[in-house]
Amino acid sequence: MKTLEDSLYLQRLYDFYGKLLTKKQQGYFEAYYFNDFSITEIAENHHISRNAVFDQLKRVEQKLEEHENTLNLYHTYQKREGLLDKMLKSDDIEEIKTLIHKVKEIE
């Protein structure tokens, strides 16, 4: 069973890479992770076996992680957001300049 943290991570990866999946894969993922359908409900709605839904969800999870391992878009986004948050909290101009340079290095 996935933890809430695992589910949120996969949902964020989907935000970045969901369009790279097939329409069916998108449908299964969205039903399970966004609409809170059970595997049984998805199987009944698509007239396939529970095992087929389970296998498709596993494949989708693997694909999302493969895309992240290759492209690192989510990881880069997290780094950039962390630096921007530090900038917003800082009153020190020199620190802000340093953080801006770090953001530029990420790109």
Phi and psi restraints in degrees (range 20) as a CNS / XPLOR table:
assign (resid 1 and name C) (resid 2 and name N)
       (resid 2 and name CA) (resid 2 and name C) 1.0 -78.8 20.0 2
assign (resid 2 and name N) (resid 2 and name CA)
       (resid 2 and name C) (resid 3 and name N) 1.0 143.5 20.0 2
assign (resid 2 and name C) (resid 3 and name N)
       (resid 3 and name CA) (resid 3 and name C) 1.0 -80.4 20.0 2
assign (resid 3 and name N) (resid 3 and name CA)
       (resid 3 and name C) (resid 4 and name N) 1.0 166.6 20.0 2
assign (resid 3 and name C) (resid 4 and name N)
       (resid 4 and name CA) (resid 4 and name C) 1.0 -60.5 20.0 2
assign (resid 4 and name N) (resid 4 and name CA)
       (resid 4 and name C) (resid 5 and name N) 1.0 -39.3 20.0 2
assign (resid 4 and name C) (resid 5 and name N)
       (resid 5 and name CA) (resid 5 and name C) 1.0 -62.4 20.0 2
assign (resid 5 and name N) (resid 5 and name CA)
       (resid 5 and name C) (resid 6 and name N) 1.0 -42.6 20.0 2
assign (resid 5 and name C) (resid 6 and name N)
       (resid 6 and name CA) (resid 6 and name C) 1.0 -62.0 20.0 2
assign (resid 6 and name N) (resid 6 and name CA)
       (resid 6 and name C) (resid 7 and name N) 1.0 -43.8 20.0 2
assign (resid 6 and name C) (resid 7 and name N)
       (resid 7 and name CA) (resid 7 and name C) 1.0 -63.5 20.0 2
assign (resid 7 and name N) (resid 7 and name CA)
       (resid 7 and name C) (resid 8 and name N) 1.0 -43.3 20.0 2
assign (resid 7 and name C) (resid 8 and name N)
       (resid 8 and name CA) (resid 8 and name C) 1.0 -63.3 20.0 2
assign (resid 8 and name N) (resid 8 and name CA)
       (resid 8 and name C) (resid 9 and name N) 1.0 -40.0 20.0 2
assign (resid 8 and name C) (resid 9 and name N)
       (resid 9 and name CA) (resid 9 and name C) 1.0 -60.9 20.0 2
assign (resid 9 and name N) (resid 9 and name CA)
       (resid 9 and name C) (resid 10 and name N) 1.0 -46.6 20.0 2
assign (resid 9 and name C) (resid 10 and name N)
       (resid 10 and name CA) (resid 10 and name C) 1.0 -64.9 20.0 2
assign (resid 10 and name N) (resid 10 and name CA)
       (resid 10 and name C) (resid 11 and name N) 1.0 -38.0 20.0 2
assign (resid 10 and name C) (resid 11 and name N)
       (resid 11 and name CA) (resid 11 and name C) 1.0 -63.6 20.0 2
assign (resid 11 and name N) (resid 11 and name CA)
       (resid 11 and name C) (resid 12 and name N) 1.0 -38.8 20.0 2
assign (resid 11 and name C) (resid 12 and name N)
       (resid 12 and name CA) (resid 12 and name C) 1.0 -68.1 20.0 2
assign (resid 12 and name N) (resid 12 and name CA)
       (resid 12 and name C) (resid 13 and name N) 1.0 -40.5 20.0 2
assign (resid 12 and name C) (resid 13 and name N)
       (resid 13 and name CA) (resid 13 and name C) 1.0 -61.3 20.0 2
assign (resid 13 and name N) (resid 13 and name CA)
       (resid 13 and name C) (resid 14 and name N) 1.0 -38.9 20.0 2
assign (resid 13 and name C) (resid 14 and name N)
       (resid 14 and name CA) (resid 14 and name C) 1.0 -61.9 20.0 2
assign (resid 14 and name N) (resid 14 and name CA)
       (resid 14 and name C) (resid 15 and name N) 1.0 -38.4 20.0 2
assign (resid 14 and name C) (resid 15 and name N)
       (resid 15 and name CA) (resid 15 and name C) 1.0 -57.1 20.0 2
assign (resid 15 and name N) (resid 15 and name CA)
       (resid 15 and name C) (resid 16 and name N) 1.0 -36.2 20.0 2
assign (resid 15 and name C) (resid 16 and name N)
       (resid 16 and name CA) (resid 16 and name C) 1.0 -84.7 20.0 2
assign (resid 16 and name N) (resid 16 and name CA)
       (resid 16 and name C) (resid 17 and name N) 1.0 -38.9 20.0 2
assign (resid 16 and name C) (resid 17 and name N)
       (resid 17 and name CA) (resid 17 and name C) 1.0 -120.0 20.0 2
assign (resid 17 and name N) (resid 17 and name CA)
       (resid 17 and name C) (resid 18 and name N) 1.0 2.2 20.0 2
assign (resid 17 and name C) (resid 18 and name N)
       (resid 18 and name CA) (resid 18 and name C) 1.0 -55.8 20.0 2
assign (resid 18 and name N) (resid 18 and name CA)
       (resid 18 and name C) (resid 19 and name N) 1.0 -36.1 20.0 2
assign (resid 18 and name C) (resid 19 and name N)
       (resid 19 and name CA) (resid 19 and name C) 1.0 -67.0 20.0 2
assign (resid 19 and name N) (resid 19 and name CA)
       (resid 19 and name C) (resid 20 and name N) 1.0 -14.0 20.0 2
assign (resid 19 and name C) (resid 20 and name N)
       (resid 20 and name CA) (resid 20 and name C) 1.0 -85.5 20.0 2
assign (resid 20 and name N) (resid 20 and name CA)
       (resid 20 and name C) (resid 21 and name N) 1.0 -5.1 20.0 2
assign (resid 20 and name C) (resid 21 and name N)
       (resid 21 and name CA) (resid 21 and name C) 1.0 -92.0 20.0 2
assign (resid 21 and name N) (resid 21 and name CA)
       (resid 21 and name C) (resid 22 and name N) 1.0 162.5 20.0 2
assign (resid 21 and name C) (resid 22 and name N)
       (resid 22 and name CA) (resid 22 and name C) 1.0 -70.8 20.0 2
assign (resid 22 and name N) (resid 22 and name CA)
       (resid 22 and name C) (resid 23 and name N) 1.0 162.6 20.0 2
assign (resid 22 and name C) (resid 23 and name N)
       (resid 23 and name CA) (resid 23 and name C) 1.0 -59.8 20.0 2
assign (resid 23 and name N) (resid 23 and name CA)
       (resid 23 and name C) (resid 24 and name N) 1.0 -40.4 20.0 2
assign (resid 23 and name C) (resid 24 and name N)
       (resid 24 and name CA) (resid 24 and name C) 1.0 -64.2 20.0 2
assign (resid 24 and name N) (resid 24 and name CA)
       (resid 24 and name C) (resid 25 and name N) 1.0 -44.1 20.0 2
assign (resid 24 and name C) (resid 25 and name N)
       (resid 25 and name CA) (resid 25 and name C) 1.0 -61.8 20.0 2
assign (resid 25 and name N) (resid 25 and name CA)
       (resid 25 and name C) (resid 26 and name N) 1.0 -41.7 20.0 2
assign (resid 25 and name C) (resid 26 and name N)
       (resid 26 and name CA) (resid 26 and name C) 1.0 -60.3 20.0 2
assign (resid 26 and name N) (resid 26 and name CA)
       (resid 26 and name C) (resid 27 and name N) 1.0 -43.8 20.0 2
assign (resid 26 and name C) (resid 27 and name N)
       (resid 27 and name CA) (resid 27 and name C) 1.0 -62.0 20.0 2
assign (resid 27 and name N) (resid 27 and name CA)
       (resid 27 and name C) (resid 28 and name N) 1.0 -46.1 20.0 2
assign (resid 27 and name C) (resid 28 and name N)
       (resid 28 and name CA) (resid 28 and name C) 1.0 -63.2 20.0 2
assign (resid 28 and name N) (resid 28 and name CA)
       (resid 28 and name C) (resid 29 and name N) 1.0 -45.3 20.0 2
assign (resid 28 and name C) (resid 29 and name N)
       (resid 29 and name CA) (resid 29 and name C) 1.0 -62.8 20.0 2
assign (resid 29 and name N) (resid 29 and name CA)
       (resid 29 and name C) (resid 30 and name N) 1.0 -49.1 20.0 2
assign (resid 29 and name C) (resid 30 and name N)
       (resid 30 and name CA) (resid 30 and name C) 1.0 -63.0 20.0 2
assign (resid 30 and name N) (resid 30 and name CA)
       (resid 30 and name C) (resid 31 and name N) 1.0 -40.6 20.0 2
assign (resid 30 and name C) (resid 31 and name N)
       (resid 31 and name CA) (resid 31 and name C) 1.0 -61.7 20.0 2
assign (resid 31 and name N) (resid 31 and name CA)
       (resid 31 and name C) (resid 32 and name N) 1.0 -43.3 20.0 2
assign (resid 31 and name C) (resid 32 and name N)
       (resid 32 and name CA) (resid 32 and name C) 1.0 -77.4 20.0 2
assign (resid 32 and name N) (resid 32 and name CA)
       (resid 32 and name C) (resid 33 and name N) 1.0 -49.1 20.0 2
assign (resid 32 and name C) (resid 33 and name N)
       (resid 33 and name CA) (resid 33 and name C) 1.0 -90.3 20.0 2
assign (resid 33 and name N) (resid 33 and name CA)
       (resid 33 and name C) (resid 34 and name N) 1.0 -28.3 20.0 2
assign (resid 33 and name C) (resid 34 and name N)
       (resid 34 and name CA) (resid 34 and name C) 1.0 -103.6 20.0 2
assign (resid 34 and name N) (resid 34 and name CA)
       (resid 34 and name C) (resid 35 and name N) 1.0 -35.7 20.0 2
assign (resid 34 and name C) (resid 35 and name N)
       (resid 35 and name CA) (resid 35 and name C) 1.0 -101.1 20.0 2
assign (resid 35 and name N) (resid 35 and name CA)
       (resid 35 and name C) (resid 36 and name N) 1.0 -0.6 20.0 2
assign (resid 35 and name C) (resid 36 and name N)
       (resid 36 and name CA) (resid 36 and name C) 1.0 60.3 20.0 2
assign (resid 36 and name N) (resid 36 and name CA)
       (resid 36 and name C) (resid 37 and name N) 1.0 34.4 20.0 2
assign (resid 36 and name C) (resid 37 and name N)
       (resid 37 and name CA) (resid 37 and name C) 1.0 -78.1 20.0 2
assign (resid 37 and name N) (resid 37 and name CA)
       (resid 37 and name C) (resid 38 and name N) 1.0 148.7 20.0 2
assign (resid 37 and name C) (resid 38 and name N)
       (resid 38 and name CA) (resid 38 and name C) 1.0 -80.6 20.0 2
assign (resid 38 and name N) (resid 38 and name CA)
       (resid 38 and name C) (resid 39 and name N) 1.0 165.2 20.0 2
assign (resid 38 and name C) (resid 39 and name N)
       (resid 39 and name CA) (resid 39 and name C) 1.0 -61.2 20.0 2
assign (resid 39 and name N) (resid 39 and name CA)
       (resid 39 and name C) (resid 40 and name N) 1.0 -37.8 20.0 2
assign (resid 39 and name C) (resid 40 and name N)
       (resid 40 and name CA) (resid 40 and name C) 1.0 -63.4 20.0 2
assign (resid 40 and name N) (resid 40 and name CA)
       (resid 40 and name C) (resid 41 and name N) 1.0 -44.3 20.0 2
assign (resid 40 and name C) (resid 41 and name N)
       (resid 41 and name CA) (resid 41 and name C) 1.0 -63.2 20.0 2
assign (resid 41 and name N) (resid 41 and name CA)
       (resid 41 and name C) (resid 42 and name N) 1.0 -41.7 20.0 2
assign (resid 41 and name C) (resid 42 and name N)
       (resid 42 and name CA) (resid 42 and name C) 1.0 -64.1 20.0 2
assign (resid 42 and name N) (resid 42 and name CA)
       (resid 42 and name C) (resid 43 and name N) 1.0 -43.8 20.0 2
assign (resid 42 and name C) (resid 43 and name N)
       (resid 43 and name CA) (resid 43 and name C) 1.0 -60.6 20.0 2
assign (resid 43 and name N) (resid 43 and name CA)
       (resid 43 and name C) (resid 44 and name N) 1.0 -44.5 20.0 2
assign (resid 43 and name C) (resid 44 and name N)
       (resid 44 and name CA) (resid 44 and name C) 1.0 -65.3 20.0 2
assign (resid 44 and name N) (resid 44 and name CA)
       (resid 44 and name C) (resid 45 and name N) 1.0 -41.6 20.0 2
assign (resid 44 and name C) (resid 45 and name N)
       (resid 45 and name CA) (resid 45 and name C) 1.0 -65.2 20.0 2
assign (resid 45 and name N) (resid 45 and name CA)
       (resid 45 and name C) (resid 46 and name N) 1.0 -31.3 20.0 2
assign (resid 45 and name C) (resid 46 and name N)
       (resid 46 and name CA) (resid 46 and name C) 1.0 -105.1 20.0 2
assign (resid 46 and name N) (resid 46 and name CA)
       (resid 46 and name C) (resid 47 and name N) 1.0 3.5 20.0 2
assign (resid 46 and name C) (resid 47 and name N)
       (resid 47 and name CA) (resid 47 and name C) 1.0 56.1 20.0 2
assign (resid 47 and name N) (resid 47 and name CA)
       (resid 47 and name C) (resid 48 and name N) 1.0 45.9 20.0 2
assign (resid 47 and name C) (resid 48 and name N)
       (resid 48 and name CA) (resid 48 and name C) 1.0 -132.4 20.0 2
assign (resid 48 and name N) (resid 48 and name CA)
       (resid 48 and name C) (resid 49 and name N) 1.0 172.4 20.0 2
assign (resid 48 and name C) (resid 49 and name N)
       (resid 49 and name CA) (resid 49 and name C) 1.0 -77.4 20.0 2
assign (resid 49 and name N) (resid 49 and name CA)
       (resid 49 and name C) (resid 50 and name N) 1.0 157.7 20.0 2
assign (resid 49 and name C) (resid 50 and name N)
       (resid 50 and name CA) (resid 50 and name C) 1.0 -60.2 20.0 2
assign (resid 50 and name N) (resid 50 and name CA)
       (resid 50 and name C) (resid 51 and name N) 1.0 -39.0 20.0 2
assign (resid 50 and name C) (resid 51 and name N)
       (resid 51 and name CA) (resid 51 and name C) 1.0 -62.4 20.0 2
assign (resid 51 and name N) (resid 51 and name CA)
       (resid 51 and name C) (resid 52 and name N) 1.0 -38.0 20.0 2
assign (resid 51 and name C) (resid 52 and name N)
       (resid 52 and name CA) (resid 52 and name C) 1.0 -64.9 20.0 2
assign (resid 52 and name N) (resid 52 and name CA)
       (resid 52 and name C) (resid 53 and name N) 1.0 -41.0 20.0 2
assign (resid 52 and name C) (resid 53 and name N)
       (resid 53 and name CA) (resid 53 and name C) 1.0 -64.6 20.0 2
assign (resid 53 and name N) (resid 53 and name CA)
       (resid 53 and name C) (resid 54 and name N) 1.0 -46.7 20.0 2
assign (resid 53 and name C) (resid 54 and name N)
       (resid 54 and name CA) (resid 54 and name C) 1.0 -57.8 20.0 2
assign (resid 54 and name N) (resid 54 and name CA)
       (resid 54 and name C) (resid 55 and name N) 1.0 -46.1 20.0 2
assign (resid 54 and name C) (resid 55 and name N)
       (resid 55 and name CA) (resid 55 and name C) 1.0 -62.4 20.0 2
assign (resid 55 and name N) (resid 55 and name CA)
       (resid 55 and name C) (resid 56 and name N) 1.0 -41.7 20.0 2
assign (resid 55 and name C) (resid 56 and name N)
       (resid 56 and name CA) (resid 56 and name C) 1.0 -64.2 20.0 2
assign (resid 56 and name N) (resid 56 and name CA)
       (resid 56 and name C) (resid 57 and name N) 1.0 -42.0 20.0 2
assign (resid 56 and name C) (resid 57 and name N)
       (resid 57 and name CA) (resid 57 and name C) 1.0 -63.3 20.0 2
assign (resid 57 and name N) (resid 57 and name CA)
       (resid 57 and name C) (resid 58 and name N) 1.0 -40.7 20.0 2
assign (resid 57 and name C) (resid 58 and name N)
       (resid 58 and name CA) (resid 58 and name C) 1.0 -62.5 20.0 2
assign (resid 58 and name N) (resid 58 and name CA)
       (resid 58 and name C) (resid 59 and name N) 1.0 -43.3 20.0 2
assign (resid 58 and name C) (resid 59 and name N)
       (resid 59 and name CA) (resid 59 and name C) 1.0 -62.7 20.0 2
assign (resid 59 and name N) (resid 59 and name CA)
       (resid 59 and name C) (resid 60 and name N) 1.0 -41.7 20.0 2
assign (resid 59 and name C) (resid 60 and name N)
       (resid 60 and name CA) (resid 60 and name C) 1.0 -62.7 20.0 2
assign (resid 60 and name N) (resid 60 and name CA)
       (resid 60 and name C) (resid 61 and name N) 1.0 -45.3 20.0 2
assign (resid 60 and name C) (resid 61 and name N)
       (resid 61 and name CA) (resid 61 and name C) 1.0 -58.5 20.0 2
assign (resid 61 and name N) (resid 61 and name CA)
       (resid 61 and name C) (resid 62 and name N) 1.0 -44.3 20.0 2
assign (resid 61 and name C) (resid 62 and name N)
       (resid 62 and name CA) (resid 62 and name C) 1.0 -62.9 20.0 2
assign (resid 62 and name N) (resid 62 and name CA)
       (resid 62 and name C) (resid 63 and name N) 1.0 -43.6 20.0 2
assign (resid 62 and name C) (resid 63 and name N)
       (resid 63 and name CA) (resid 63 and name C) 1.0 -62.7 20.0 2
assign (resid 63 and name N) (resid 63 and name CA)
       (resid 63 and name C) (resid 64 and name N) 1.0 -43.3 20.0 2
assign (resid 63 and name C) (resid 64 and name N)
       (resid 64 and name CA) (resid 64 and name C) 1.0 -61.5 20.0 2
assign (resid 64 and name N) (resid 64 and name CA)
       (resid 64 and name C) (resid 65 and name N) 1.0 -42.9 20.0 2
assign (resid 64 and name C) (resid 65 and name N)
       (resid 65 and name CA) (resid 65 and name C) 1.0 -68.4 20.0 2
assign (resid 65 and name N) (resid 65 and name CA)
       (resid 65 and name C) (resid 66 and name N) 1.0 -36.3 20.0 2
assign (resid 65 and name C) (resid 66 and name N)
       (resid 66 and name CA) (resid 66 and name C) 1.0 -63.3 20.0 2
assign (resid 66 and name N) (resid 66 and name CA)
       (resid 66 and name C) (resid 67 and name N) 1.0 -44.0 20.0 2
assign (resid 66 and name C) (resid 67 and name N)
       (resid 67 and name CA) (resid 67 and name C) 1.0 -60.9 20.0 2
assign (resid 67 and name N) (resid 67 and name CA)
       (resid 67 and name C) (resid 68 and name N) 1.0 -42.8 20.0 2
assign (resid 67 and name C) (resid 68 and name N)
       (resid 68 and name CA) (resid 68 and name C) 1.0 -65.6 20.0 2
assign (resid 68 and name N) (resid 68 and name CA)
       (resid 68 and name C) (resid 69 and name N) 1.0 -41.3 20.0 2
assign (resid 68 and name C) (resid 69 and name N)
       (resid 69 and name CA) (resid 69 and name C) 1.0 -62.9 20.0 2
assign (resid 69 and name N) (resid 69 and name CA)
       (resid 69 and name C) (resid 70 and name N) 1.0 -31.9 20.0 2
assign (resid 69 and name C) (resid 70 and name N)
       (resid 70 and name CA) (resid 70 and name C) 1.0 -83.2 20.0 2
assign (resid 70 and name N) (resid 70 and name CA)
       (resid 70 and name C) (resid 71 and name N) 1.0 -46.4 20.0 2
assign (resid 70 and name C) (resid 71 and name N)
       (resid 71 and name CA) (resid 71 and name C) 1.0 -99.0 20.0 2
assign (resid 71 and name N) (resid 71 and name CA)
       (resid 71 and name C) (resid 72 and name N) 1.0 -26.5 20.0 2
assign (resid 71 and name C) (resid 72 and name N)
       (resid 72 and name CA) (resid 72 and name C) 1.0 56.9 20.0 2
assign (resid 72 and name N) (resid 72 and name CA)
       (resid 72 and name C) (resid 73 and name N) 1.0 30.7 20.0 2
assign (resid 72 and name C) (resid 73 and name N)
       (resid 73 and name CA) (resid 73 and name C) 1.0 -67.5 20.0 2
assign (resid 73 and name N) (resid 73 and name CA)
       (resid 73 and name C) (resid 74 and name N) 1.0 -42.8 20.0 2
assign (resid 73 and name C) (resid 74 and name N)
       (resid 74 and name CA) (resid 74 and name C) 1.0 -68.7 20.0 2
assign (resid 74 and name N) (resid 74 and name CA)
       (resid 74 and name C) (resid 75 and name N) 1.0 -42.4 20.0 2
assign (resid 74 and name C) (resid 75 and name N)
       (resid 75 and name CA) (resid 75 and name C) 1.0 -61.3 20.0 2
assign (resid 75 and name N) (resid 75 and name CA)
       (resid 75 and name C) (resid 76 and name N) 1.0 -43.6 20.0 2
assign (resid 75 and name C) (resid 76 and name N)
       (resid 76 and name CA) (resid 76 and name C) 1.0 -63.6 20.0 2
assign (resid 76 and name N) (resid 76 and name CA)
       (resid 76 and name C) (resid 77 and name N) 1.0 -42.3 20.0 2
assign (resid 76 and name C) (resid 77 and name N)
       (resid 77 and name CA) (resid 77 and name C) 1.0 -58.7 20.0 2
assign (resid 77 and name N) (resid 77 and name CA)
       (resid 77 and name C) (resid 78 and name N) 1.0 -45.2 20.0 2
assign (resid 77 and name C) (resid 78 and name N)
       (resid 78 and name CA) (resid 78 and name C) 1.0 -61.8 20.0 2
assign (resid 78 and name N) (resid 78 and name CA)
       (resid 78 and name C) (resid 79 and name N) 1.0 -43.9 20.0 2
assign (resid 78 and name C) (resid 79 and name N)
       (resid 79 and name CA) (resid 79 and name C) 1.0 -61.0 20.0 2
assign (resid 79 and name N) (resid 79 and name CA)
       (resid 79 and name C) (resid 80 and name N) 1.0 -46.8 20.0 2
assign (resid 79 and name C) (resid 80 and name N)
       (resid 80 and name CA) (resid 80 and name C) 1.0 -62.9 20.0 2
assign (resid 80 and name N) (resid 80 and name CA)
       (resid 80 and name C) (resid 81 and name N) 1.0 -44.6 20.0 2
assign (resid 80 and name C) (resid 81 and name N)
       (resid 81 and name CA) (resid 81 and name C) 1.0 -62.8 20.0 2
assign (resid 81 and name N) (resid 81 and name CA)
       (resid 81 and name C) (resid 82 and name N) 1.0 -39.3 20.0 2
assign (resid 81 and name C) (resid 82 and name N)
       (resid 82 and name CA) (resid 82 and name C) 1.0 -62.0 20.0 2
assign (resid 82 and name N) (resid 82 and name CA)
       (resid 82 and name C) (resid 83 and name N) 1.0 -43.2 20.0 2
assign (resid 82 and name C) (resid 83 and name N)
       (resid 83 and name CA) (resid 83 and name C) 1.0 -67.3 20.0 2
assign (resid 83 and name N) (resid 83 and name CA)
       (resid 83 and name C) (resid 84 and name N) 1.0 -40.4 20.0 2
assign (resid 83 and name C) (resid 84 and name N)
       (resid 84 and name CA) (resid 84 and name C) 1.0 -64.6 20.0 2
assign (resid 84 and name N) (resid 84 and name CA)
       (resid 84 and name C) (resid 85 and name N) 1.0 -38.6 20.0 2
assign (resid 84 and name C) (resid 85 and name N)
       (resid 85 and name CA) (resid 85 and name C) 1.0 -61.6 20.0 2
assign (resid 85 and name N) (resid 85 and name CA)
       (resid 85 and name C) (resid 86 and name N) 1.0 -40.8 20.0 2
assign (resid 85 and name C) (resid 86 and name N)
       (resid 86 and name CA) (resid 86 and name C) 1.0 -63.2 20.0 2
assign (resid 86 and name N) (resid 86 and name CA)
       (resid 86 and name C) (resid 87 and name N) 1.0 -39.9 20.0 2
assign (resid 86 and name C) (resid 87 and name N)
       (resid 87 and name CA) (resid 87 and name C) 1.0 -61.2 20.0 2
assign (resid 87 and name N) (resid 87 and name CA)
       (resid 87 and name C) (resid 88 and name N) 1.0 -44.5 20.0 2
assign (resid 87 and name C) (resid 88 and name N)
       (resid 88 and name CA) (resid 88 and name C) 1.0 -63.9 20.0 2
assign (resid 88 and name N) (resid 88 and name CA)
       (resid 88 and name C) (resid 89 and name N) 1.0 -29.9 20.0 2
assign (resid 88 and name C) (resid 89 and name N)
       (resid 89 and name CA) (resid 89 and name C) 1.0 -87.6 20.0 2
assign (resid 89 and name N) (resid 89 and name CA)
       (resid 89 and name C) (resid 90 and name N) 1.0 -13.5 20.0 2
assign (resid 89 and name C) (resid 90 and name N)
       (resid 90 and name CA) (resid 90 and name C) 1.0 -91.8 20.0 2
assign (resid 90 and name N) (resid 90 and name CA)
       (resid 90 and name C) (resid 91 and name N) 1.0 143.3 20.0 2
assign (resid 90 and name C) (resid 91 and name N)
       (resid 91 and name CA) (resid 91 and name C) 1.0 -106.4 20.0 2
assign (resid 91 and name N) (resid 91 and name CA)
       (resid 91 and name C) (resid 92 and name N) 1.0 -3.9 20.0 2
assign (resid 91 and name C) (resid 92 and name N)
       (resid 92 and name CA) (resid 92 and name C) 1.0 -89.7 20.0 2
assign (resid 92 and name N) (resid 92 and name CA)
       (resid 92 and name C) (resid 93 and name N) 1.0 112.7 20.0 2
assign (resid 92 and name C) (resid 93 and name N)
       (resid 93 and name CA) (resid 93 and name C) 1.0 -58.9 20.0 2
assign (resid 93 and name N) (resid 93 and name CA)
       (resid 93 and name C) (resid 94 and name N) 1.0 -41.1 20.0 2
assign (resid 93 and name C) (resid 94 and name N)
       (resid 94 and name CA) (resid 94 and name C) 1.0 -64.7 20.0 2
assign (resid 94 and name N) (resid 94 and name CA)
       (resid 94 and name C) (resid 95 and name N) 1.0 -40.4 20.0 2
assign (resid 94 and name C) (resid 95 and name N)
       (resid 95 and name CA) (resid 95 and name C) 1.0 -64.8 20.0 2
assign (resid 95 and name N) (resid 95 and name CA)
       (resid 95 and name C) (resid 96 and name N) 1.0 -40.8 20.0 2
assign (resid 95 and name C) (resid 96 and name N)
       (resid 96 and name CA) (resid 96 and name C) 1.0 -63.2 20.0 2
assign (resid 96 and name N) (resid 96 and name CA)
       (resid 96 and name C) (resid 97 and name N) 1.0 -42.1 20.0 2
assign (resid 96 and name C) (resid 97 and name N)
       (resid 97 and name CA) (resid 97 and name C) 1.0 -61.2 20.0 2
assign (resid 97 and name N) (resid 97 and name CA)
       (resid 97 and name C) (resid 98 and name N) 1.0 -42.9 20.0 2
assign (resid 97 and name C) (resid 98 and name N)
       (resid 98 and name CA) (resid 98 and name C) 1.0 -61.7 20.0 2
assign (resid 98 and name N) (resid 98 and name CA)
       (resid 98 and name C) (resid 99 and name N) 1.0 -43.3 20.0 2
assign (resid 98 and name C) (resid 99 and name N)
       (resid 99 and name CA) (resid 99 and name C) 1.0 -65.5 20.0 2
assign (resid 99 and name N) (resid 99 and name CA)
       (resid 99 and name C) (resid 100 and name N) 1.0 -36.7 20.0 2
assign (resid 99 and name C) (resid 100 and name N)
       (resid 100 and name CA) (resid 100 and name C) 1.0 -62.0 20.0 2
assign (resid 100 and name N) (resid 100 and name CA)
       (resid 100 and name C) (resid 101 and name N) 1.0 -42.8 20.0 2
assign (resid 100 and name C) (resid 101 and name N)
       (resid 101 and name CA) (resid 101 and name C) 1.0 -62.7 20.0 2
assign (resid 101 and name N) (resid 101 and name CA)
       (resid 101 and name C) (resid 102 and name N) 1.0 -38.1 20.0 2
assign (resid 101 and name C) (resid 102 and name N)
       (resid 102 and name CA) (resid 102 and name C) 1.0 -65.6 20.0 2
assign (resid 102 and name N) (resid 102 and name CA)
       (resid 102 and name C) (resid 103 and name N) 1.0 -38.3 20.0 2
assign (resid 102 and name C) (resid 103 and name N)
       (resid 103 and name CA) (resid 103 and name C) 1.0 -64.2 20.0 2
assign (resid 103 and name N) (resid 103 and name CA)
       (resid 103 and name C) (resid 104 and name N) 1.0 -43.2 20.0 2
assign (resid 103 and name C) (resid 104 and name N)
       (resid 104 and name CA) (resid 104 and name C) 1.0 -61.2 20.0 2
assign (resid 104 and name N) (resid 104 and name CA)
       (resid 104 and name C) (resid 105 and name N) 1.0 -36.3 20.0 2
assign (resid 104 and name C) (resid 105 and name N)
       (resid 105 and name CA) (resid 105 and name C) 1.0 -66.4 20.0 2
assign (resid 105 and name N) (resid 105 and name CA)
       (resid 105 and name C) (resid 106 and name N) 1.0 -30.6 20.0 2
assign (resid 105 and name C) (resid 106 and name N)
       (resid 106 and name CA) (resid 106 and name C) 1.0 -65.6 20.0 2
assign (resid 106 and name N) (resid 106 and name CA)
       (resid 106 and name C) (resid 107 and name N) 1.0 -41.3 20.0 2
